[in-house]
Structures are given as C-alpha cells and as structure tokens.
Amino acid sequence: MKISEFTKRNKEKIKKMQKDSEFIKKSQDWFLHSLKHEYSYHFEWLGLPIIQYPQDIVAYQEIIWNVKPDLIIETGIARGGSLVLSASILQLIGKGQVLGIDIDIRKENFEKIKSHALNKRIKMIQGSSIDENTIKQVKKIVKNKKRIVVVLDSNHTHEHVLKELELYSPLVSKNSYLIVLDTIIEDMPKKFFINRSWGKGNNPKTAVWKFLKNNTRFKIDKEIENKLMISVAPDGYLKCIKD
C-alpha cells in the first residue's frame, strides 16, 4: 500500500473512531484515572523529564516536522524535556532554535539544560511570559524569523493565558501552530484543582474560546485531537490560517 493510500485510509479510520462513543468514554475515564499516578511525570526526552502524555509528544513532533519552523517559543520550562524535544527535531531538520520562557528557572534545571548536547539550539529567558521586559527580549529574538511555532504551558489561569494569546499569536506564521496545553482542565472534576488559582471556568480552554471569538487567524485543528483520543490539549491545537 502506497503512503498516500495508507494516509487516506487512516483519515477514514479516525473519522469512524470519533463516532465510537464507548471508545471516547473509555479514553476519558483512563485519563482521569491516570492522574492518580501522575502518569505524565513518568517520561523523559533524551535524558530530561518532559511531563507530557505520549500522545501529545507525538503530535508535537509531527507539527514541528511538518512546519519546519525557524523558531519555537515555549512558555513554561519546568525540567527542560520539552525544550530538548523541540531542539532534537530541529536538529534533524537542520535549522531553527527553541526559546524557553519561565518565571522561575531552577538552578539545577538550568544547568542540566545548558549542559545538554542540544543546548546550541536552546535559548532561555527568566521572567513572566507576559512581562513587558520579557516581550522586548522575545521581539529581538524573533526578528527575521519567518516560521514560528508557539507553545503556551505556563500559568494556567484564564487571564494569564488570554494575555499570552494576545501577545504571542501575532508571531505565529500562516500554516504554523499556536499550541495551548492543559485546556483539559475545563473538562475535569473540580476536586483536581483544590488550592489552585485555576479550575473550571478559569483555565486555558476558556481563554482559547474567548480569544477565538475575536481572532479569525486561527482555527482549532480537530483532526489532531481526534486521532489522539487522549490529550491534555482539547481545543488547544490552533492552526494559523491567515497571514
């Protein structure tokens, strides 16, 4: 079977899969159960913790490979695994940098990232992703970069994410992606967010919905989440469809 035929067949299978209510329910139940074991904490990418579900990791590398960006901007660094994932795909492509932004880059994490074999493709800024000084630094780095992917994974409150969307969306080029992680918060029981500043009605997904009401450059790429079935980013894979 040719690759083109195989791809067409898969798209048909995915459409059928999305009509399988039992499969969808089992996937949702599995996801909620996995949280009891901090499932997403169990994986590394080339030696550093990535703190993502494998399905989203696969989707992310597909996007990078297809877009072939000159720059990937990630808000939220944590332990550096996602930066290394981005850098590793860019290394295979043969071009590009990843810029990580975090309000608090822990010393050990910073040193691990700086000493990584792929560090030549990684830059970091310590500061709030929506701070004026941070944005000034970002604008200097994005200068003359044609293809840009943005991934938002820092503070998960509605207000913060909406501000990030407003600030970073203009940087995303046509046919590229603005990925908003942890939109799944809106679909989860309230008990998971006790003593958190975010929760139902106040999270990345509500920010995405508000953002899309006034922005026609982006649309939710349902094809991605439909094939994943398990993802922390439902309604969070935003494709840029206009210049």
C-alpha positions in Angstrom: 0.0 0.0 0.0 1.4 3.4 -1.0 1.9 6.0 1.7 -0.8 8.2 0.1 -3.3 5.4 0.2 -2.2 4.5 3.8 -2.8 8.1 4.9 -6.2 8.3 3.2 -7.2 5.0 4.9 -6.1 6.4 8.3 -8.2 9.5 7.9 -11.2 7.4 7.3 -10.5 5.3 10.3 -10.1 8.3 12.5 -13.5 9.7 11.4 -15.1 6.3 12.4 -13.2 6.3 15.7 -14.7 9.7 16.6 -18.2 8.1 16.3 -17.2 5.4 18.8 -18.8 6.7 22.0 -17.6 3.8 24.0 -14.0 4.3 23.0 -14.3 8.0 23.8 -15.7 7.3 27.2 -13.0 4.8 28.0 -10.3 7.2 26.9 -11.8 9.9 29.2 -12.0 7.5 32.1 -8.5 6.3 31.5 -7.2 9.8 31.5 -8.8 10.7 34.8 -7.6 7.5 36.4 -4.0 8.2 35.1 -3.9 11.4 37.1 -3.9 9.4 40.4 -0.5 8.1 39.4 0.9 11.3 38.0 1.3 9.4 34.7 2.6 12.3 32.7 5.6 12.7 35.0 7.0 9.3 34.1 8.6 10.1 30.8 11.9 11.7 29.6 13.1 13.0 26.3 16.8 12.4 25.7 17.5 12.4 29.4 15.3 15.2 30.8 11.8 14.9 32.2 9.2 16.1 29.7 6.0 16.0 31.8 3.6 15.3 28.9 1.4 12.5 27.7 3.0 10.4 24.9 0.1 11.2 22.6 0.8 14.9 22.8 4.5 14.3 22.4 3.9 12.5 19.1 1.5 15.2 17.9 4.0 17.9 18.8 6.9 16.3 16.8 4.6 15.9 13.8 3.8 19.6 13.9 7.5 20.6 14.1 8.5 18.2 11.3 5.7 19.4 9.0 6.1 23.2 9.8 9.9 23.2 9.9 10.0 26.4 12.0 12.8 28.8 12.3 11.9 29.4 15.9 9.7 27.6 18.6 8.7 29.7 21.6 7.7 27.7 24.7 6.3 29.5 27.8 7.0 27.2 30.8 10.3 25.3 31.0 9.9 23.1 34.1 12.6 20.5 33.9 13.5 21.1 30.2 12.3 18.0 28.5 10.0 19.8 26.1 12.8 22.2 25.1 15.0 19.3 24.3 12.2 17.6 22.3 11.9 20.7 20.2 15.6 21.1 19.8 16.0 17.4 18.8 13.5 17.7 15.9 15.0 21.0 14.8 18.4 19.3 14.8 17.1 16.6 12.5 15.6 19.3 10.2 18.9 21.1 10.2 17.8 24.5 11.3 16.0 26.5 14.0 16.1 27.4 17.6 13.8 26.9 20.6 13.2 29.8 23.1 12.1 28.8 26.6 10.5 31.3 28.9 9.8 30.7 32.6 9.3 33.0 35.6 11.5 30.8 37.8 14.2 28.6 36.1 15.5 26.5 38.9 19.4 26.4 39.1 19.7 22.6 38.7 17.2 22.6 35.8 19.1 25.5 34.1 22.4 23.7 34.4 21.0 20.4 33.1 19.6 22.2 30.0 22.8 24.3 29.5 25.0 21.1 29.6 22.7 19.1 27.2 24.2 18.1 23.9 21.4 20.0 22.1 21.9 23.2 24.0 23.2 25.0 20.9 19.6 25.2 19.7 18.2 26.4 23.0 17.8 29.9 24.5 16.1 30.7 27.8 14.6 33.8 29.3 13.8 34.1 33.0 10.7 36.2 33.6 7.0 36.2 33.3 5.9 35.4 29.8 3.6 38.5 29.8 6.0 40.9 31.3 7.0 43.9 29.2 10.7 43.3 29.6 10.3 39.6 28.5 8.3 40.6 25.4 11.0 43.1 24.4 13.6 40.3 24.6 11.3 38.0 22.6 10.8 40.6 19.8 14.6 40.9 19.4 14.9 37.1 19.0 12.0 36.7 16.6 13.4 39.4 14.2 13.8 38.0 10.7 12.3 34.6 11.7 9.7 33.6 9.1 8.2 30.4 10.5 7.3 30.4 14.2 5.5 27.9 16.4 4.3 29.0 19.9 3.5 26.6 22.8 1.8 28.0 25.9 2.3 26.0 29.1 3.0 28.4 32.0 0.4 29.9 34.4 -2.9 28.2 33.6 -5.4 30.9 34.6 -7.8 32.3 32.1 -6.4 35.9 32.4 -2.8 34.9 32.0 -3.3 32.5 29.0 -5.6 35.1 27.3 -2.8 37.7 27.7 -0.3 35.2 26.3 -2.6 34.5 23.3 -2.9 38.2 22.6 0.9 38.8 22.9 2.2 35.7 21.1 -0.4 34.9 18.4 0.8 37.7 16.1 4.2 36.0 15.9 2.8 32.7 14.5 3.1 32.4 10.8 0.4 31.1 8.4 0.1 27.3 8.3 2.0 27.1 11.6 0.6 26.4 15.1 -0.2 28.0 18.4 -0.5 25.2 20.9 -2.2 25.8 24.2 -1.6 23.0 26.7 -3.8 21.9 29.7 -7.0 23.0 28.2 -8.2 19.7 29.6 -8.7 21.5 32.9 -12.1 22.7 31.8 -13.2 19.0 31.3 -12.1 17.7 34.6 -13.8 17.4 38.0 -13.3 20.4 40.4 -11.7 18.1 43.0 -8.5 18.1 41.0 -8.0 21.8 41.5 -8.3 22.5 45.2 -5.9 25.2 46.3 -5.1 26.1 42.6 -5.5 29.5 41.0 -7.2 27.8 38.0 -10.1 25.4 37.6 -13.4 25.0 35.8 -14.4 28.3 34.1 -10.9 29.7 34.7 -8.3 27.9 32.6 -6.5 27.7 29.2 -9.6 26.4 27.3 -11.8 29.2 28.4 -9.1 31.6 27.3 -8.9 29.9 23.9 -12.7 30.2 23.5 -12.6 33.9 24.4 -9.6 34.5 22.1 -11.2 32.8 19.1 -14.3 35.0 19.3 -12.3 38.0 18.2 -9.5 36.4 16.2 -10.1 34.9 12.7 -6.4 34.0 12.0 -6.7 30.7 13.9 -8.9 27.7 14.0 -9.0 24.6 16.2 -7.4 21.7 14.4 -9.8 19.0 15.4 -8.0 16.4 13.3 -5.1 16.3 15.7 -7.1 15.7 18.9 -9.5 13.4 17.1 -6.7 10.9 16.3 -5.0 11.3 19.7 -8.1 10.4 21.8 -6.0 11.1 24.9 -4.6 14.7 25.2 -4.1 17.5 27.6 -4.9 20.0 24.9 -8.5 19.5 23.5 -9.3 22.7 21.6 -5.7 23.7 22.1 -4.1 22.8 18.8 -4.7 26.1 16.9 -3.7 26.3 13.3 -2.9 29.7 11.8 -5.0 30.0 8.6 -4.3 33.6 7.6 -1.3 35.9 7.3 
